[in-house]
Each structure stands twice: as structure tokens, then as C-alpha cells.
Amino acid sequence: DRYTGGTDGNEMLRAGIRMLQTKNYAMADMLIISDFIFEPPVEHVRKIMEEEHQKGTRFYGLQIGRDYHEYDKILDKVWQIER
């Protein structure tokens, strides 16, 4: 099988944040590994990210390719790997 895209960045972030809000992951950070070719989070999701950030959570990205840079402004740090 081959994956052809369709990533919903907001749903991905909400799912990760739900995990952060559980006892087992309360002290964790989030690392997103992606090409980041999807829309930036909507205001509601950004607000939740900021609330988690205030608790000490950091949001990181490992970007495969260099095609899209919107998340550089949203995440604490983004590393890039060329394809």
C-alpha cells in the first residue's frame, strides 16, 4: 500500500495533546515527524498548544524535505532533513 497524503494537522495535534493530558504523558514533549505540507493549526488548537506550553510542554518538529516553513513559527524547534 502507498500513502498519498491527506494529513489533517489539526486532528494530529489534538490527538497528541489528548495524550499529553493523560497521567502517563503529563511530563512529555511532542515531536512531529512530517513533511509539514498541511495547514497550520487553527486558533483553537493553537490556544490549547499554548496552554500545554505554559505547563512546560515543548513542541518539536523533524521535517522531511524543505518545502514548507509555516511550522517554524509555531513549534519550539524544527530540524530539517533533505529528501
PDB file of N, CA, C and O in Angstrom, chain B, residues numbered from 101:
ATOM      1  N   ASP B 101       0.830  -1.187   0.000  1.00  0.00           N
ATOM      2  CA  ASP B 101       0.000   0.000   0.000  1.00  0.00           C
ATOM      3  C   ASP B 101       0.872   1.247   0.000  1.00  0.00           C
ATOM      4  O   ASP B 101       2.004   1.233   0.484  1.00  0.00           O
ATOM      5  N   ARG B 102       0.335   2.302  -0.541  1.00  0.00           N
ATOM      6  CA  ARG B 102       1.064   3.562  -0.612  1.00  0.00           C
ATOM      7  C   ARG B 102       0.206   4.671  -0.038  1.00  0.00           C
ATOM      8  O   ARG B 102      -0.989   4.765  -0.319  1.00  0.00           O
ATOM      9  N   TYR B 103       0.831   5.505   0.766  1.00  0.00           N
ATOM     10  CA  TYR B 103       0.131   6.636   1.357  1.00  0.00           C
ATOM     11  C   TYR B 103       0.294   7.831   0.438  1.00  0.00           C
ATOM     12  O   TYR B 103       1.400   8.119  -0.017  1.00  0.00           O
ATOM     13  N   THR B 104      -0.798   8.529   0.162  1.00  0.00           N
ATOM     14  CA  THR B 104      -0.747   9.643  -0.783  1.00  0.00           C
ATOM     15  C   THR B 104      -1.160  10.964  -0.165  1.00  0.00           C
ATOM     16  O   THR B 104      -1.570  11.866  -0.896  1.00  0.00           O
ATOM     17  N   GLY B 105      -1.074  11.118   1.117  1.00  0.00           N
ATOM     18  CA  GLY B 105      -1.328  12.417   1.737  1.00  0.00           C
ATOM     19  C   GLY B 105      -2.667  12.502   2.427  1.00  0.00           C
ATOM     20  O   GLY B 105      -3.266  11.491   2.794  1.00  0.00           O
ATOM     21  N   GLY B 106      -3.123  13.721   2.595  1.00  0.00           N
ATOM     22  CA  GLY B 106      -4.396  13.948   3.261  1.00  0.00           C
ATOM     23  C   GLY B 106      -4.256  14.160   4.753  1.00  0.00           C
ATOM     24  O   GLY B 106      -5.224  13.972   5.489  1.00  0.00           O
ATOM     25  N   THR B 107      -3.088  14.544   5.219  1.00  0.00           N
ATOM     26  CA  THR B 107      -2.867  14.752   6.647  1.00  0.00           C
ATOM     27  C   THR B 107      -3.709  15.921   7.152  1.00  0.00           C
ATOM     28  O   THR B 107      -3.735  16.993   6.548  1.00  0.00           O
ATOM     29  N   ASP B 108      -4.385  15.696   8.251  1.00  0.00           N
ATOM     30  CA  ASP B 108      -5.116  16.762   8.933  1.00  0.00           C
ATOM     31  C   ASP B 108      -4.267  17.172  10.131  1.00  0.00           C
ATOM     32  O   ASP B 108      -4.291  16.513  11.170  1.00  0.00           O
ATOM     33  N   GLY B 109      -3.517  18.260   9.982  1.00  0.00           N
ATOM     34  CA  GLY B 109      -2.630  18.710  11.046  1.00  0.00           C
ATOM     35  C   GLY B 109      -3.342  19.016  12.345  1.00  0.00           C
ATOM     36  O   GLY B 109      -2.803  18.762  13.422  1.00  0.00           O
ATOM     37  N   ASN B 110      -4.552  19.562  12.261  1.00  0.00           N
ATOM     38  CA  ASN B 110      -5.298  19.873  13.485  1.00  0.00           C
ATOM     39  C   ASN B 110      -5.676  18.614  14.234  1.00  0.00           C
ATOM     40  O   ASN B 110      -5.558  18.567  15.458  1.00  0.00           O
ATOM     41  N   GLU B 111      -6.124  17.596  13.529  1.00  0.00           N
ATOM     42  CA  GLU B 111      -6.502  16.343  14.194  1.00  0.00           C
ATOM     43  C   GLU B 111      -5.271  15.668  14.794  1.00  0.00           C
ATOM     44  O   GLU B 111      -5.338  15.117  15.892  1.00  0.00           O
ATOM     45  N   MET B 112      -4.152  15.710  14.080  1.00  0.00           N
ATOM     46  CA  MET B 112      -2.911  15.128  14.584  1.00  0.00           C
ATOM     47  C   MET B 112      -2.489  15.827  15.874  1.00  0.00           C
ATOM     48  O   MET B 112      -2.136  15.162  16.848  1.00  0.00           O
ATOM     49  N   LEU B 113      -2.523  17.150  15.892  1.00  0.00           N
ATOM     50  CA  LEU B 113      -2.147  17.893  17.094  1.00  0.00           C
ATOM     51  C   LEU B 113      -3.124  17.637  18.235  1.00  0.00           C
ATOM     52  O   LEU B 113      -2.702  17.459  19.377  1.00  0.00           O
ATOM     53  N   ARG B 114      -4.411  17.618  17.945  1.00  0.00           N
ATOM     54  CA  ARG B 114      -5.397  17.342  19.007  1.00  0.00           C
ATOM     55  C   ARG B 114      -5.175  15.958  19.613  1.00  0.00           C
ATOM     56  O   ARG B 114      -5.267  15.792  20.829  1.00  0.00           O
ATOM     57  N   ALA B 115      -4.884  14.964  18.773  1.00  0.00           N
ATOM     58  CA  ALA B 115      -4.644  13.608  19.283  1.00  0.00           C
ATOM     59  C   ALA B 115      -3.403  13.583  20.174  1.00  0.00           C
ATOM     60  O   ALA B 115      -3.406  12.956  21.233  1.00  0.00           O
ATOM     61  N   GLY B 116      -2.345  14.267  19.740  1.00  0.00           N
ATOM     62  CA  GLY B 116      -1.137  14.328  20.561  1.00  0.00           C
ATOM     63  C   GLY B 116      -1.370  15.043  21.878  1.00  0.00           C
ATOM     64  O   GLY B 116      -0.881  14.607  22.920  1.00  0.00           O
ATOM     65  N   ILE B 117      -2.105  16.127  21.837  1.00  0.00           N
ATOM     66  CA  ILE B 117      -2.394  16.889  23.055  1.00  0.00           C
ATOM     67  C   ILE B 117      -3.261  16.077  24.007  1.00  0.00           C
ATOM     68  O   ILE B 117      -3.074  16.142  25.222  1.00  0.00           O
ATOM     69  N   ARG B 118      -4.211  15.312  23.468  1.00  0.00           N
ATOM     70  CA  ARG B 118      -5.017  14.427  24.344  1.00  0.00           C
ATOM     71  C   ARG B 118      -4.106  13.466  25.104  1.00  0.00           C
ATOM     72  O   ARG B 118      -4.333  13.198  26.284  1.00  0.00           O
ATOM     73  N   MET B 119      -3.077  12.948  24.433  1.00  0.00           N
ATOM     74  CA  MET B 119      -2.133  12.051  25.110  1.00  0.00           C
ATOM     75  C   MET B 119      -1.356  12.810  26.187  1.00  0.00           C
ATOM     76  O   MET B 119      -1.143  12.289  27.282  1.00  0.00           O
ATOM     77  N   LEU B 120      -0.932  14.041  25.877  1.00  0.00           N
ATOM     78  CA  LEU B 120      -0.190  14.841  26.856  1.00  0.00           C
ATOM     79  C   LEU B 120      -1.016  15.123  28.107  1.00  0.00           C
ATOM     80  O   LEU B 120      -0.462  15.323  29.188  1.00  0.00           O
ATOM     81  N   GLN B 121      -2.323  15.140  27.963  1.00  0.00           N
ATOM     82  CA  GLN B 121      -3.201  15.464  29.081  1.00  0.00           C
ATOM     83  C   GLN B 121      -3.536  14.251  29.941  1.00  0.00           C
ATOM     84  O   GLN B 121      -4.311  14.362  30.891  1.00  0.00           O
ATOM     85  N   THR B 122      -2.957  13.088  29.617  1.00  0.00           N
ATOM     86  CA  THR B 122      -3.142  11.901  30.452  1.00  0.00           C
ATOM     87  C   THR B 122      -1.991  11.810  31.453  1.00  0.00           C
ATOM     88  O   THR B 122      -0.930  12.402  31.257  1.00  0.00           O
ATOM     89  N   LYS B 123      -2.218  11.076  32.501  1.00  0.00           N
ATOM     90  CA  LYS B 123      -1.222  10.956  33.562  1.00  0.00           C
ATOM     91  C   LYS B 123       0.103  10.390  33.046  1.00  0.00           C
ATOM     92  O   LYS B 123       1.165  10.857  33.458  1.00  0.00           O
ATOM     93  N   ASN B 124       0.064   9.404  32.162  1.00  0.00           N
ATOM     94  CA  ASN B 124       1.286   8.751  31.685  1.00  0.00           C
ATOM     95  C   ASN B 124       2.175   9.673  30.863  1.00  0.00           C
ATOM     96  O   ASN B 124       3.386   9.458  30.804  1.00  0.00           O
ATOM     97  N   TYR B 125       1.614  10.684  30.231  1.00  0.00           N
ATOM     98  CA  TYR B 125       2.381  11.559  29.349  1.00  0.00           C
ATOM     99  C   TYR B 125       2.410  13.009  29.814  1.00  0.00           C
ATOM    100  O   TYR B 125       2.794  13.889  29.043  1.00  0.00           O
ATOM    101  N   ALA B 126       2.021  13.276  31.035  1.00  0.00           N
ATOM    102  CA  ALA B 126       1.894  14.641  31.539  1.00  0.00           C
ATOM    103  C   ALA B 126       3.214  15.421  31.504  1.00  0.00           C
ATOM    104  O   ALA B 126       3.189  16.648  31.406  1.00  0.00           O
ATOM    105  N   MET B 127       4.347  14.751  31.578  1.00  0.00           N
ATOM    106  CA  MET B 127       5.647  15.429  31.590  1.00  0.00           C
ATOM    107  C   MET B 127       6.368  15.304  30.245  1.00  0.00           C
ATOM    108  O   MET B 127       7.560  15.599  30.156  1.00  0.00           O
ATOM    109  N   ALA B 128       5.665  14.874  29.212  1.00  0.00           N
ATOM    110  CA  ALA B 128       6.288  14.628  27.909  1.00  0.00           C
ATOM    111  C   ALA B 128       6.280  15.869  27.027  1.00  0.00           C
ATOM    112  O   ALA B 128       5.529  16.815  27.263  1.00  0.00           O
ATOM    113  N   ASP B 129       7.122  15.843  26.016  1.00  0.00           N
ATOM    114  CA  ASP B 129       7.107  16.823  24.942  1.00  0.00           C
ATOM    115  C   ASP B 129       6.552  16.121  23.705  1.00  0.00           C
ATOM    116  O   ASP B 129       6.374  14.903  23.706  1.00  0.00           O
ATOM    117  N   MET B 130       6.279  16.889  22.652  1.00  0.00           N
ATOM    118  CA  MET B 130       5.747  16.310  21.421  1.00  0.00           C
ATOM    119  C   MET B 130       6.744  16.526  20.293  1.00  0.00           C
ATOM    120  O   MET B 130       7.249  17.631  20.097  1.00  0.00           O
ATOM    121  N   LEU B 131       7.021  15.451  19.551  1.00  0.00           N
ATOM    122  CA  LEU B 131       7.857  15.512  18.362  1.00  0.00           C
ATOM    123  C   LEU B 131       7.008  15.089  17.173  1.00  0.00           C
ATOM    124  O   LEU B 131       6.458  13.988  17.154  1.00  0.00           O
ATOM    125  N   ILE B 132       6.904  15.968  16.182  1.00  0.00           N
ATOM    126  CA  ILE B 132       6.144  15.687  14.968  1.00  0.00           C
ATOM    127  C   ILE B 132       7.155  15.418  13.860  1.00  0.00           C
ATOM    128  O   ILE B 132       8.016  16.252  13.582  1.00  0.00           O
ATOM    129  N   ILE B 133       7.048  14.260  13.232  1.00  0.00           N
ATOM    130  CA  ILE B 133       7.908  13.903  12.109  1.00  0.00           C
ATOM    131  C   ILE B 133       7.036  13.917  10.866  1.00  0.00           C
ATOM    132  O   ILE B 133       6.098  13.130  10.740  1.00  0.00           O
ATOM    133  N   SER B 134       7.358  14.830   9.940  1.00  0.00           N
ATOM    134  CA  SER B 134       6.469  15.035   8.802  1.00  0.00           C
ATOM    135  C   SER B 134       7.167  15.877   7.740  1.00  0.00           C
ATOM    136  O   SER B 134       8.247  16.422   7.966  1.00  0.00           O
ATOM    137  N   ASP B 135       6.519  15.972   6.566  1.00  0.00           N
ATOM    138  CA  ASP B 135       6.970  16.956   5.574  1.00  0.00           C
ATOM    139  C   ASP B 135       6.311  18.309   5.846  1.00  0.00           C
ATOM    140  O   ASP B 135       6.694  19.312   5.244  1.00  0.00           O
ATOM    141  N   PHE B 136       5.343  18.345   6.730  1.00  0.00           N
ATOM    142  CA  PHE B 136       4.628  19.558   7.147  1.00  0.00           C
ATOM    143  C   PHE B 136       3.893  20.239   5.989  1.00  0.00           C
ATOM    144  O   PHE B 136       3.704  21.455   5.992  1.00  0.00           O
ATOM    145  N   ILE B 137       3.493  19.465   5.032  1.00  0.00           N
ATOM    146  CA  ILE B 137       2.713  20.029   3.933  1.00  0.00           C
ATOM    147  C   ILE B 137       1.236  19.855   4.283  1.00  0.00           C
ATOM    148  O   ILE B 137       0.516  19.062   3.674  1.00  0.00           O
ATOM    149  N   PHE B 138       0.818  20.614   5.270  1.00  0.00           N
ATOM    150  CA  PHE B 138      -0.576  20.703   5.681  1.00  0.00           C
ATOM    151  C   PHE B 138      -0.749  22.044   6.370  1.00  0.00           C
ATOM    152  O   PHE B 138       0.219  22.682   6.783  1.00  0.00           O
ATOM    153  N   GLU B 139      -1.982  22.451   6.484  1.00  0.00           N
ATOM    154  CA  GLU B 139      -2.295  23.779   7.019  1.00  0.00           C
ATOM    155  C   GLU B 139      -1.829  23.917   8.465  1.00  0.00           C
ATOM    156  O   GLU B 139      -1.811  22.934   9.207  1.00  0.00           O
ATOM    157  N   PRO B 140      -1.453  25.124   8.870  1.00  0.00           N
ATOM    158  CA  PRO B 140      -1.110  25.362  10.275  1.00  0.00           C
ATOM    159  C   PRO B 140      -2.343  25.191  11.157  1.00  0.00           C
ATOM    160  O   PRO B 140      -3.468  25.245  10.660  1.00  0.00           O
ATOM    161  N   PRO B 141      -2.149  24.988  12.449  1.00  0.00           N
ATOM    162  CA  PRO B 141      -3.289  24.771  13.336  1.00  0.00           C
ATOM    163  C   PRO B 141      -4.219  25.975  13.405  1.00  0.00           C
ATOM    164  O   PRO B 141      -3.792  27.125  13.308  1.00  0.00           O
ATOM    165  N   VAL B 142      -5.494  25.676  13.574  1.00  0.00           N
ATOM    166  CA  VAL B 142      -6.489  26.736  13.749  1.00  0.00           C
ATOM    167  C   VAL B 142      -6.303  27.365  15.132  1.00  0.00           C
ATOM    168  O   VAL B 142      -5.614  26.810  15.988  1.00  0.00           O
ATOM    169  N   GLU B 143      -6.915  28.510  15.334  1.00  0.00           N
ATOM    170  CA  GLU B 143      -6.734  29.289  16.569  1.00  0.00           C
ATOM    171  C   GLU B 143      -7.046  28.464  17.828  1.00  0.00           C
ATOM    172  O   GLU B 143      -6.316  28.552  18.816  1.00  0.00           O
ATOM    173  N   HIS B 144      -8.103  27.679  17.801  1.00  0.00           N
ATOM    174  CA  HIS B 144      -8.483  26.867  18.970  1.00  0.00           C
ATOM    175  C   HIS B 144      -7.357  25.887  19.333  1.00  0.00           C
ATOM    176  O   HIS B 144      -7.028  25.733  20.510  1.00  0.00           O
ATOM    177  N   VAL B 145      -6.773  25.236  18.342  1.00  0.00           N
ATOM    178  CA  VAL B 145      -5.698  24.279  18.603  1.00  0.00           C
ATOM    179  C   VAL B 145      -4.444  25.020  19.079  1.00  0.00           C
ATOM    180  O   VAL B 145      -3.741  24.539  19.967  1.00  0.00           O
ATOM    181  N   ARG B 146      -4.165  26.172  18.500  1.00  0.00           N
ATOM    182  CA  ARG B 146      -3.016  26.969  18.963  1.00  0.00           C
ATOM    183  C   ARG B 146      -3.182  27.377  20.425  1.00  0.00           C
ATOM    184  O   ARG B 146      -2.211  27.401  21.181  1.00  0.00           O
ATOM    185  N   LYS B 147      -4.398  27.694  20.815  1.00  0.00           N
ATOM    186  CA  LYS B 147      -4.655  28.071  22.206  1.00  0.00           C
ATOM    187  C   LYS B 147      -4.373  26.893  23.141  1.00  0.00           C
ATOM    188  O   LYS B 147      -3.767  27.069  24.198  1.00  0.00           O
ATOM    189  N   ILE B 148      -4.803  25.714  22.759  1.00  0.00           N
ATOM    190  CA  ILE B 148      -4.542  24.520  23.575  1.00  0.00           C
ATOM    191  C   ILE B 148      -3.038  24.241  23.628  1.00  0.00           C
ATOM    192  O   ILE B 148      -2.509  23.877  24.678  1.00  0.00           O
ATOM    193  N   MET B 149      -2.356  24.411  22.501  1.00  0.00           N
ATOM    194  CA  MET B 149      -0.901  24.228  22.486  1.00  0.00           C
ATOM    195  C   MET B 149      -0.237  25.209  23.451  1.00  0.00           C
ATOM    196  O   MET B 149       0.681  24.837  24.181  1.00  0.00           O
ATOM    197  N   GLU B 150      -0.695  26.450  23.455  1.00  0.00           N
ATOM    198  CA  GLU B 150      -0.123  27.463  24.357  1.00  0.00           C
ATOM    199  C   GLU B 150      -0.373  27.100  25.821  1.00  0.00           C
ATOM    200  O   GLU B 150       0.501  27.295  26.666  1.00  0.00           O
ATOM    201  N   GLU B 151      -1.568  26.569  26.124  1.00  0.00           N
ATOM    202  CA  GLU B 151      -1.863  26.133  27.495  1.00  0.00           C
ATOM    203  C   GLU B 151      -0.906  25.027  27.915  1.00  0.00           C
ATOM    204  O   GLU B 151      -0.398  25.037  29.036  1.00  0.00           O
ATOM    205  N   GLU B 152      -0.659  24.076  27.026  1.00  0.00           N
ATOM    206  CA  GLU B 152       0.283  22.993  27.331  1.00  0.00           C
ATOM    207  C   GLU B 152       1.708  23.539  27.444  1.00  0.00           C
ATOM    208  O   GLU B 152       2.488  23.086  28.282  1.00  0.00           O
ATOM    209  N   HIS B 153       2.037  24.498  26.609  1.00  0.00           N
ATOM    210  CA  HIS B 153       3.361  25.125  26.650  1.00  0.00           C
ATOM    211  C   HIS B 153       3.585  25.792  27.999  1.00  0.00           C
ATOM    212  O   HIS B 153       4.681  25.710  28.554  1.00  0.00           O
ATOM    213  N   GLN B 154       2.568  26.447  28.529  1.00  0.00           N
ATOM    214  CA  GLN B 154       2.666  27.092  29.846  1.00  0.00           C
ATOM    215  C   GLN B 154       2.922  26.081  30.961  1.00  0.00           C
ATOM    216  O   GLN B 154       3.474  26.428  32.005  1.00  0.00           O
ATOM    217  N   LYS B 155       2.517  24.822  30.734  1.00  0.00           N
ATOM    218  CA  LYS B 155       2.756  23.742  31.712  1.00  0.00           C
ATOM    219  C   LYS B 155       4.151  23.146  31.569  1.00  0.00           C
ATOM    220  O   LYS B 155       4.556  22.309  32.376  1.00  0.00           O
ATOM    221  N   GLY B 156       4.895  23.575  30.536  1.00  0.00           N
ATOM    222  CA  GLY B 156       6.252  23.069  30.345  1.00  0.00           C
ATOM    223  C   GLY B 156       6.435  22.186  29.128  1.00  0.00           C
ATOM    224  O   GLY B 156       7.559  21.788  28.822  1.00  0.00           O
ATOM    225  N   THR B 157       5.372  21.876  28.437  1.00  0.00           N
ATOM    226  CA  THR B 157       5.469  21.039  27.245  1.00  0.00           C
ATOM    227  C   THR B 157       6.148  21.816  26.130  1.00  0.00           C
ATOM    228  O   THR B 157       5.872  22.999  25.933  1.00  0.00           O
ATOM    229  N   ARG B 158       7.032  21.152  25.404  1.00  0.00           N
ATOM    230  CA  ARG B 158       7.664  21.740  24.241  1.00  0.00           C
ATOM    231  C   ARG B 158       7.230  20.953  23.003  1.00  0.00           C
ATOM    232  O   ARG B 158       7.040  19.738  23.053  1.00  0.00           O
ATOM    233  N   PHE B 159       7.080  21.666  21.910  1.00  0.00           N
ATOM    234  CA  PHE B 159       6.631  21.083  20.651  1.00  0.00           C
ATOM    235  C   PHE B 159       7.767  21.190  19.636  1.00  0.00           C
ATOM    236  O   PHE B 159       8.239  22.284  19.328  1.00  0.00           O
ATOM    237  N   TYR B 160       8.197  20.038  19.121  1.00  0.00           N
ATOM    238  CA  TYR B 160       9.316  19.974  18.193  1.00  0.00           C
ATOM    239  C   TYR B 160       8.877  19.334  16.888  1.00  0.00           C
ATOM    240  O   TYR B 160       7.885  18.607  16.831  1.00  0.00           O
ATOM    241  N   GLY B 161       9.636  19.622  15.847  1.00  0.00           N
ATOM    242  CA  GLY B 161       9.363  19.020  14.551  1.00  0.00           C
ATOM    243  C   GLY B 161      10.628  18.513  13.901  1.00  0.00           C
ATOM    244  O   GLY B 161      11.690  19.122  14.029  1.00  0.00           O
ATOM    245  N   LEU B 162      10.516  17.396  13.204  1.00  0.00           N
ATOM    246  CA  LEU B 162      11.567  16.875  12.336  1.00  0.00           C
ATOM    247  C   LEU B 162      10.967  16.857  10.943  1.00  0.00           C
ATOM    248  O   LEU B 162      10.152  15.993  10.619  1.00  0.00           O
ATOM    249  N   GLN B 163      11.372  17.814  10.121  1.00  0.00           N
ATOM    250  CA  GLN B 163      10.777  17.986   8.801  1.00  0.00           C
ATOM    251  C   GLN B 163      11.588  17.224   7.764  1.00  0.00           C
ATOM    252  O   GLN B 163      12.800  17.400   7.647  1.00  0.00           O
ATOM    253  N   ILE B 164      10.892  16.371   7.010  1.00  0.00           N
ATOM    254  CA  ILE B 164      11.495  15.648   5.903  1.00  0.00           C
ATOM    255  C   ILE B 164      11.287  16.506   4.661  1.00  0.00           C
ATOM    256  O   ILE B 164      10.153  16.683   4.217  1.00  0.00           O
ATOM    257  N   GLY B 165      12.349  17.032   4.105  1.00  0.00           N
ATOM    258  CA  GLY B 165      12.256  17.959   2.983  1.00  0.00           C
ATOM    259  C   GLY B 165      12.234  19.386   3.485  1.00  0.00           C
ATOM    260  O   GLY B 165      12.187  19.627   4.691  1.00  0.00           O
ATOM    261  N   ARG B 166      12.267  20.331   2.561  1.00  0.00           N
ATOM    262  CA  ARG B 166      12.335  21.745   2.932  1.00  0.00           C
ATOM    263  C   ARG B 166      11.297  22.560   2.175  1.00  0.00           C
ATOM    264  O   ARG B 166      11.550  23.713   1.826  1.00  0.00           O
ATOM    265  N   ASP B 167      10.156  21.985   1.921  1.00  0.00           N
ATOM    266  CA  ASP B 167       9.166  22.629   1.066  1.00  0.00           C
ATOM    267  C   ASP B 167       8.267  23.626   1.776  1.00  0.00           C
ATOM    268  O   ASP B 167       7.718  24.513   1.123  1.00  0.00           O
ATOM    269  N   TYR B 168       8.096  23.515   3.073  1.00  0.00           N
ATOM    270  CA  TYR B 168       7.078  24.288   3.770  1.00  0.00           C
ATOM    271  C   TYR B 168       7.634  24.745   5.105  1.00  0.00           C
ATOM    272  O   TYR B 168       8.205  23.938   5.838  1.00  0.00           O
ATOM    273  N   HIS B 169       7.482  26.013   5.438  1.00  0.00           N
ATOM    274  CA  HIS B 169       8.132  26.535   6.632  1.00  0.00           C
ATOM    275  C   HIS B 169       7.175  27.167   7.640  1.00  0.00           C
ATOM    276  O   HIS B 169       7.637  27.791   8.595  1.00  0.00           O
ATOM    277  N   GLU B 170       5.902  27.035   7.468  1.00  0.00           N
ATOM    278  CA  GLU B 170       4.919  27.672   8.357  1.00  0.00           C
ATOM    279  C   GLU B 170       5.095  27.217   9.818  1.00  0.00           C
ATOM    280  O   GLU B 170       4.899  28.010  10.739  1.00  0.00           O
ATOM    281  N   TYR B 171       5.461  25.959  10.026  1.00  0.00           N
ATOM    282  CA  TYR B 171       5.563  25.434  11.393  1.00  0.00           C
ATOM    283  C   TYR B 171       6.799  25.940  12.135  1.00  0.00           C
ATOM    284  O   TYR B 171       6.886  25.782  13.353  1.00  0.00           O
ATOM    285  N   ASP B 172       7.759  26.548  11.427  1.00  0.00           N
ATOM    286  CA  ASP B 172       8.901  27.164  12.099  1.00  0.00           C
ATOM    287  C   ASP B 172       8.437  28.218  13.092  1.00  0.00           C
ATOM    288  O   ASP B 172       9.098  28.444  14.105  1.00  0.00           O
ATOM    289  N   LYS B 173       7.312  28.864  12.817  1.00  0.00           N
ATOM    290  CA  LYS B 173       6.782  29.940  13.662  1.00  0.00           C
ATOM    291  C   LYS B 173       5.898  29.407  14.794  1.00  0.00           C
ATOM    292  O   LYS B 173       5.555  30.142  15.719  1.00  0.00           O
ATOM    293  N   ILE B 174       5.537  28.139  14.714  1.00  0.00           N
ATOM    294  CA  ILE B 174       4.563  27.566  15.650  1.00  0.00           C
ATOM    295  C   ILE B 174       5.228  26.656  16.677  1.00  0.00           C
ATOM    296  O   ILE B 174       4.867  26.676  17.854  1.00  0.00           O
ATOM    297  N   LEU B 175       6.198  25.861  16.236  1.00  0.00           N
ATOM    298  CA  LEU B 175       6.856  24.899  17.117  1.00  0.00           C
ATOM    299  C   LEU B 175       8.079  25.540  17.767  1.00  0.00           C
ATOM    300  O   LEU B 175       8.610  26.535  17.274  1.00  0.00           O
ATOM    301  N   ASP B 176       8.515  24.955  18.880  1.00  0.00           N
ATOM    302  CA  ASP B 176       9.683  25.480  19.587  1.00  0.00           C
ATOM    303  C   ASP B 176      10.958  25.339  18.760  1.00  0.00           C
ATOM    304  O   ASP B 176      11.817  26.220  18.787  1.00  0.00           O
ATOM    305  N   LYS B 177      11.083  24.250  18.036  1.00  0.00           N
ATOM    306  CA  LYS B 177      12.273  23.999  17.219  1.00  0.00           C
ATOM    307  C   LYS B 177      11.877  23.027  16.111  1.00  0.00           C
ATOM    308  O   LYS B 177      11.127  22.078  16.342  1.00  0.00           O
ATOM    309  N   VAL B 178      12.390  23.274  14.903  1.00  0.00           N
ATOM    310  CA  VAL B 178      12.177  22.362  13.782  1.00  0.00           C
ATOM    311  C   VAL B 178      13.537  22.045  13.172  1.00  0.00           C
ATOM    312  O   VAL B 178      14.281  22.945  12.782  1.00  0.00           O
ATOM    313  N   TRP B 179      13.850  20.758  13.097  1.00  0.00           N
ATOM    314  CA  TRP B 179      15.039  20.302  12.393  1.00  0.00           C
ATOM    315  C   TRP B 179      14.588  19.853  11.014  1.00  0.00           C
ATOM    316  O   TRP B 179      13.469  19.368  10.847  1.00  0.00           O
ATOM    317  N   GLN B 180      15.456  20.014  10.033  1.00  0.00           N
ATOM    318  CA  GLN B 180      15.095  19.641   8.661  1.00  0.00           C
ATOM    319  C   GLN B 180      16.101  18.631   8.120  1.00  0.00           C
ATOM    320  O   GLN B 180      17.306  18.729   8.351  1.00  0.00           O
ATOM    321  N   ILE B 181      15.559  17.656   7.393  1.00  0.00           N
ATOM    322  CA  ILE B 181      16.360  16.647   6.709  1.00  0.00           C
ATOM    323  C   ILE B 181      15.993  16.711   5.245  1.00  0.00           C
ATOM    324  O   ILE B 181      14.811  16.700   4.901  1.00  0.00           O
ATOM    325  N   GLU B 182      16.980  16.778   4.383  1.00  0.00           N
ATOM    326  CA  GLU B 182      16.726  16.772   2.943  1.00  0.00           C
ATOM    327  C   GLU B 182      16.221  15.397   2.517  1.00  0.00           C
ATOM    328  O   GLU B 182      16.578  14.375   3.105  1.00  0.00           O
ATOM    329  N   ARG B 183      15.398  15.395   1.500  1.00  0.00           N
ATOM    330  CA  ARG B 183      14.912  14.110   0.967  1.00  0.00           C
ATOM    331  C   ARG B 183      15.998  13.438   0.195  1.00  0.00           C
ATOM    332  O   ARG B 183      15.794  12.346  -0.335  1.00  0.00           O
TER     333      ARG B 183
END
